[in-house]
Amino acid sequence: MLVYKILLPAEWAEFESTGRFDGSPFDRSSGFIHCSSREQVGATAMRVFEHEPALVVVALDAQMLGESVRWEDAPNGGPFPHVYADLPLSAVAAVYSVPGASSVDEALPPVAHG
């Protein structure tokens, strides 16, 4: 299963260069890294990153993250995958450069129904 993390281009550049991501300032203040399921990622992008001109969405292998992933209810459509550890570059399964939040859903593979 894949979970998705929306990053600013500078955050992705740092993730790539250091080999790990310890969260945005908001993640760190929350005590975990906020991620989304495929079904949630487009709405999350619009809610949180609506005015950003460019985004990078990384697909993470939840199995590689192991027990650090917890599905927890959130006020806006949970449960969401929260990661209670740094994200290692080795868990990144795919990277999508996206021209703004409204393009996230069309840039990623379709939502699997079944």
PyRosetta script that sets phi, psi and omega in degrees:
from pyrosetta import init, pose_from_sequence

init()
pose = pose_from_sequence("MLVYKILLPAEWAEFESTGRFDGSPFDRSSGFIHCSSREQVGATAMRVFEHEPALVVVALDAQMLGESVRWEDAPNGGPFPHVYADLPLSAVAAVYSVPGASSVDEALPPVAHG")
pose.set_psi(1, 141.6)
pose.set_omega(1, 178.3)
pose.set_phi(2, -105.8)
pose.set_psi(2, 143.3)
pose.set_omega(2, 168.6)
pose.set_phi(3, -121.7)
pose.set_psi(3, 158.3)
pose.set_omega(3, -170.5)
pose.set_phi(4, -122.0)
pose.set_psi(4, 138.0)
pose.set_omega(4, 175.9)
pose.set_phi(5, -120.1)
pose.set_psi(5, 126.7)
pose.set_omega(5, 178.1)
pose.set_phi(6, -92.8)
pose.set_psi(6, 126.5)
pose.set_omega(6, -177.7)
pose.set_phi(7, -124.7)
pose.set_psi(7, 153.8)
pose.set_omega(7, 166.7)
pose.set_phi(8, -78.2)
pose.set_psi(8, 151.7)
pose.set_omega(8, -178.6)
pose.set_phi(9, -52.3)
pose.set_psi(9, -38.7)
pose.set_omega(9, 179.7)
pose.set_phi(10, -66.8)
pose.set_psi(10, -34.6)
pose.set_omega(10, 177.1)
pose.set_phi(11, -66.9)
pose.set_psi(11, -40.4)
pose.set_omega(11, 178.2)
pose.set_phi(12, -65.1)
pose.set_psi(12, -41.0)
pose.set_omega(12, 179.1)
pose.set_phi(13, -59.9)
pose.set_psi(13, -42.2)
pose.set_omega(13, 178.6)
pose.set_phi(14, -68.1)
pose.set_psi(14, -41.2)
pose.set_omega(14, 177.3)
pose.set_phi(15, -57.2)
pose.set_psi(15, -48.6)
pose.set_omega(15, -179.7)
pose.set_phi(16, -62.3)
pose.set_psi(16, -42.5)
pose.set_omega(16, -174.8)
pose.set_phi(17, -75.2)
pose.set_psi(17, -33.0)
pose.set_omega(17, -178.3)
pose.set_phi(18, -94.0)
pose.set_psi(18, -18.7)
pose.set_omega(18, -179.4)
pose.set_phi(19, 82.4)
pose.set_psi(19, 7.5)
pose.set_omega(19, 178.4)
pose.set_phi(20, -157.7)
pose.set_psi(20, 159.7)
pose.set_omega(20, 177.4)
pose.set_phi(21, -132.0)
pose.set_psi(21, 121.4)
pose.set_omega(21, -177.7)
pose.set_phi(22, -101.4)
pose.set_psi(22, 13.6)
pose.set_omega(22, 173.1)
pose.set_phi(23, 104.9)
pose.set_psi(23, 157.3)
pose.set_omega(23, 173.7)
pose.set_phi(24, -76.6)
pose.set_psi(24, 170.8)
pose.set_omega(24, 175.1)
pose.set_phi(25, -55.1)
pose.set_psi(25, -39.4)
pose.set_omega(25, 178.0)
pose.set_phi(26, -64.6)
pose.set_psi(26, -43.3)
pose.set_omega(26, 177.1)
pose.set_phi(27, -58.0)
pose.set_psi(27, -48.9)
pose.set_omega(27, -176.6)
pose.set_phi(28, -63.0)
pose.set_psi(28, -37.0)
pose.set_omega(28, 178.4)
pose.set_phi(29, -70.8)
pose.set_psi(29, -24.9)
pose.set_omega(29, 178.1)
pose.set_phi(30, -82.1)
pose.set_psi(30, -22.3)
pose.set_omega(30, -178.1)
pose.set_phi(31, 89.2)
pose.set_psi(31, 8.0)
pose.set_omega(31, 177.2)
pose.set_phi(32, -159.7)
pose.set_psi(32, 166.5)
pose.set_omega(32, 178.3)
pose.set_phi(33, -95.1)
pose.set_psi(33, 121.1)
pose.set_omega(33, -179.8)
pose.set_phi(34, -73.5)
pose.set_psi(34, 125.9)
pose.set_omega(34, 174.0)
pose.set_phi(35, -128.7)
pose.set_psi(35, 176.5)
pose.set_omega(35, -179.5)
pose.set_phi(36, -137.4)
pose.set_psi(36, 154.5)
pose.set_omega(36, 168.3)
pose.set_phi(37, -76.8)
pose.set_psi(37, 171.5)
pose.set_omega(37, 178.3)
pose.set_phi(38, -60.6)
pose.set_psi(38, -38.4)
pose.set_omega(38, -179.3)
pose.set_phi(39, -66.9)
pose.set_psi(39, -27.3)
pose.set_omega(39, -174.2)
pose.set_phi(40, -94.8)
pose.set_psi(40, -21.0)
pose.set_omega(40, -166.0)
pose.set_phi(41, -64.3)
pose.set_psi(41, -37.4)
pose.set_omega(41, 179.8)
pose.set_phi(42, -64.5)
pose.set_psi(42, -45.7)
pose.set_omega(42, 179.0)
pose.set_phi(43, -66.5)
pose.set_psi(43, -37.9)
pose.set_omega(43, 177.4)
pose.set_phi(44, -62.1)
pose.set_psi(44, -43.5)
pose.set_omega(44, 179.6)
pose.set_phi(45, -59.6)
pose.set_psi(45, -45.1)
pose.set_omega(45, -179.0)
pose.set_phi(46, -66.7)
pose.set_psi(46, -38.1)
pose.set_omega(46, -176.9)
pose.set_phi(47, -71.9)
pose.set_psi(47, -39.8)
pose.set_omega(47, -170.8)
pose.set_phi(48, -102.7)
pose.set_psi(48, -32.1)
pose.set_omega(48, -170.8)
pose.set_phi(49, -121.7)
pose.set_psi(49, 25.4)
pose.set_omega(49, -173.0)
pose.set_phi(50, -54.0)
pose.set_psi(50, -35.4)
pose.set_omega(50, -174.3)
pose.set_phi(51, -99.4)
pose.set_psi(51, 6.6)
pose.set_omega(51, 178.9)
pose.set_phi(52, -82.1)
pose.set_psi(52, 133.1)
pose.set_omega(52, -177.5)
pose.set_phi(53, -75.6)
pose.set_psi(53, -19.7)
pose.set_omega(53, -179.5)
pose.set_phi(54, -151.9)
pose.set_psi(54, 142.8)
pose.set_omega(54, 179.1)
pose.set_phi(55, -135.2)
pose.set_psi(55, 160.0)
pose.set_omega(55, 170.7)
pose.set_phi(56, -124.1)
pose.set_psi(56, 125.1)
pose.set_omega(56, 177.5)
pose.set_phi(57, -109.1)
pose.set_psi(57, 123.7)
pose.set_omega(57, 177.6)
pose.set_phi(58, -106.7)
pose.set_psi(58, 135.0)
pose.set_omega(58, 173.6)
pose.set_phi(59, -92.8)
pose.set_psi(59, 126.5)
pose.set_omega(59, -176.2)
pose.set_phi(60, -113.8)
pose.set_psi(60, 138.0)
pose.set_omega(60, 177.0)
pose.set_phi(61, -77.2)
pose.set_psi(61, 104.8)
pose.set_omega(61, -176.4)
pose.set_phi(62, -62.1)
pose.set_psi(62, -30.1)
pose.set_omega(62, 179.3)
pose.set_phi(63, -64.7)
pose.set_psi(63, -38.2)
pose.set_omega(63, 177.9)
pose.set_phi(64, -68.4)
pose.set_psi(64, -28.2)
pose.set_omega(64, 178.3)
pose.set_phi(65, -78.2)
pose.set_psi(65, -19.1)
pose.set_omega(65, 173.0)
pose.set_phi(66, 62.1)
pose.set_psi(66, -139.1)
pose.set_omega(66, -173.6)
pose.set_phi(67, -74.9)
pose.set_psi(67, -3.3)
pose.set_omega(67, 176.5)
pose.set_phi(68, -73.2)
pose.set_psi(68, -13.9)
pose.set_omega(68, 177.6)
pose.set_phi(69, -90.2)
pose.set_psi(69, 125.0)
pose.set_omega(69, 175.9)
pose.set_phi(70, -127.7)
pose.set_psi(70, 130.2)
pose.set_omega(70, 177.1)
pose.set_phi(71, -87.8)
pose.set_psi(71, 113.7)
pose.set_omega(71, -173.9)
pose.set_phi(72, -128.9)
pose.set_psi(72, 144.2)
pose.set_omega(72, 178.4)
pose.set_phi(73, -64.6)
pose.set_psi(73, 144.8)
pose.set_omega(73, 176.3)
pose.set_phi(74, -134.4)
pose.set_psi(74, 156.9)
pose.set_omega(74, -176.4)
pose.set_phi(75, -63.5)
pose.set_psi(75, -21.2)
pose.set_omega(75, -175.9)
pose.set_phi(76, -114.4)
pose.set_psi(76, 60.4)
pose.set_omega(76, 170.0)
pose.set_phi(77, 96.9)
pose.set_psi(77, 34.6)
pose.set_omega(77, 179.3)
pose.set_phi(78, -71.4)
pose.set_psi(78, 179.9)
pose.set_omega(78, 2.8)
pose.set_phi(79, -78.7)
pose.set_psi(79, 143.6)
pose.set_omega(79, 177.8)
pose.set_phi(80, -108.9)
pose.set_psi(80, 150.6)
pose.set_omega(80, 173.8)
pose.set_phi(81, -78.5)
pose.set_psi(81, 120.3)
pose.set_omega(81, 175.6)
pose.set_phi(82, -111.4)
pose.set_psi(82, 134.9)
pose.set_omega(82, -176.7)
pose.set_phi(83, -110.2)
pose.set_psi(83, 120.1)
pose.set_omega(83, -178.0)
pose.set_phi(84, -98.9)
pose.set_psi(84, 52.1)
pose.set_omega(84, 177.5)
pose.set_phi(85, -169.4)
pose.set_psi(85, 164.5)
pose.set_omega(85, 172.1)
pose.set_phi(86, -64.3)
pose.set_psi(86, 150.8)
pose.set_omega(86, 175.5)
pose.set_phi(87, -89.4)
pose.set_psi(87, 121.6)
pose.set_omega(87, 176.4)
pose.set_phi(88, -84.5)
pose.set_psi(88, 145.3)
pose.set_omega(88, 178.3)
pose.set_phi(89, -58.5)
pose.set_psi(89, -29.9)
pose.set_omega(89, -179.3)
pose.set_phi(90, -64.2)
pose.set_psi(90, -18.9)
pose.set_omega(90, 179.4)
pose.set_phi(91, -86.5)
pose.set_psi(91, -6.8)
pose.set_omega(91, -178.6)
pose.set_phi(92, -77.1)
pose.set_psi(92, 118.2)
pose.set_omega(92, -178.9)
pose.set_phi(93, -93.7)
pose.set_psi(93, -27.2)
pose.set_omega(93, -179.6)
pose.set_phi(94, -160.9)
pose.set_psi(94, 155.1)
pose.set_omega(94, -179.5)
pose.set_phi(95, -131.4)
pose.set_psi(95, 132.0)
pose.set_omega(95, -179.6)
pose.set_phi(96, -124.6)
pose.set_psi(96, 118.9)
pose.set_omega(96, 172.5)
pose.set_phi(97, -88.3)
pose.set_psi(97, 127.0)
pose.set_omega(97, -169.9)
pose.set_phi(98, -127.3)
pose.set_psi(98, 132.6)
pose.set_omega(98, 179.6)
pose.set_phi(99, -82.9)
pose.set_psi(99, 64.2)
pose.set_omega(99, 176.5)
pose.set_phi(100, 102.9)
pose.set_psi(100, 160.3)
pose.set_omega(100, -172.5)
pose.set_phi(101, -61.2)
pose.set_psi(101, -36.3)
pose.set_omega(101, -176.4)
pose.set_phi(102, -68.8)
pose.set_psi(102, -12.7)
pose.set_omega(102, -178.8)
pose.set_phi(103, -98.2)
pose.set_psi(103, -1.5)
pose.set_omega(103, -173.9)
pose.set_phi(104, -60.4)
pose.set_psi(104, -51.3)
pose.set_omega(104, -175.1)
pose.set_phi(105, -61.2)
pose.set_psi(105, -38.1)
pose.set_omega(105, -178.9)
pose.set_phi(106, -77.4)
pose.set_psi(106, -21.2)
pose.set_omega(106, -178.7)
pose.set_phi(107, -81.4)
pose.set_psi(107, -23.8)
pose.set_omega(107, -178.5)
pose.set_phi(108, -93.9)
pose.set_psi(108, 160.8)
pose.set_omega(108, 174.7)
pose.set_phi(109, -57.2)
pose.set_psi(109, 152.4)
pose.set_omega(109, -177.6)
pose.set_phi(110, -61.5)
pose.set_psi(110, 155.8)
pose.set_omega(110, 175.3)
pose.set_phi(111, -65.1)
pose.set_psi(111, 131.1)
pose.set_omega(111, 178.0)
pose.set_phi(112, -83.3)
pose.set_psi(112, 125.2)
pose.set_omega(112, 176.1)
pose.set_phi(113, -108.0)
pose.set_psi(113, 138.5)
pose.set_omega(113, 178.8)
pose.set_phi(114, 165.1)
pose.dump_pdb("model.pdb")
